[in-house]
Amino acid sequence: MLRELRARTGLSLAALAERTTYSKSSWERYLNGKSLPPRQAVQDLCRVANEPNGRLLALWEIAESDASGRAAVVAPAAEVPRQQLQEAPQPPEAWGPRDRRRGLMVVLASVYILLVGGVALVLFLLPARDTAEDEPRSASVPYSLAPQCNGAACEGRDPMRLMCGIGPETLTTYRTATGAHVELRYSEKCGASWARAWGTRIGDRVEVTAGGPTHDVHIRDKDNTETYAYTEMAEARPGSTVRTCFRPAAGDGEKECFEARVGEAATTTRP
């Protein structure tokens, strides 16, 4: 489930390490099942992915309990001789005090097991709620799911770290001559726009502007080519024209630019 969550973020292991307090090699071990991640690592990944952490923390509790040996082990039932199975059980009226106490303990144990199993099942199946308000927060990523900036305050800043990437609009999608895809994204709550790209090559560059400063992202290594690459944000409002340009790594490749207006229906553009 952690692997699926990381894939949903579109982040490479290096990018994930930048947004949390855990290294790239640590995340590699956690996501490949080589070692159990700390509880805080699970919380951090949930925050980066904008995922309530209740269900994953419940699963972590089970995994940690099993790994530490604290999980309850049910002993196999003793084999009952066939002759004893054929004997008719005694009615409760014939039980002595010791038998009654033993029967009561069996009933209580059964009820306890059912209750524990039911609680575990509810935690796993029901939609999780984030109830960890009093738990320590990571300094690298804001805990709140609300946008952390608006308008001019978002200019030149990371849309993912500031929670502007939650439910943004896609203004337009463009496929470049090299096969890369570029999208213009807009967050009404943040009053800002940015570009994201995928299917890129090392050396590609994507730029975005909304009439002010130009912000870009440079594809520097293989990790960047295997996930989404985001530019920083540009302040934008309804009616603003947002422009993005794609510069391919090849020296003879042509610069490809396109634009969209905030508030208009999303479009798909081709070279």
Secondary structure as GFF3:
##gff-version 3
##sequence-region A 1 271
A	DSSP	alpha_helix	2	9	.	.	.	ID=ss1
A	DSSP	alpha_helix	13	19	.	.	.	ID=ss2
A	DSSP	alpha_helix	24	31	.	.	.	ID=ss3
A	DSSP	alpha_helix	39	48	.	.	.	ID=ss4
A	DSSP	alpha_helix	54	68	.	.	.	ID=ss5
A	DSSP	alpha_helix	82	86	.	.	.	ID=ss6
A	DSSP	three_ten_helix	92	94	.	.	.	ID=ss7
A	DSSP	alpha_helix	97	125	.	.	.	ID=ss8
A	DSSP	three_ten_helix	151	154	.	.	.	ID=ss9
A	DSSP	beta_strand	169	175	.	.	.	ID=ss10
A	DSSP	beta_strand	181	187	.	.	.	ID=ss11
A	DSSP	beta_strand	192	198	.	.	.	ID=ss12
A	DSSP	beta_strand	205	209	.	.	.	ID=ss13
A	DSSP	beta_strand	215	218	.	.	.	ID=ss14
A	DSSP	alpha_helix	222	225	.	.	.	ID=ss15
A	DSSP	beta_strand	229	230	.	.	.	ID=ss16
A	DSSP	beta_strand	234	235	.	.	.	ID=ss17
A	DSSP	beta_strand	241	247	.	.	.	ID=ss18
A	DSSP	beta_strand	256	261	.	.	.	ID=ss19
A	DSSP	beta_strand	267	269	.	.	.	ID=ss20
###
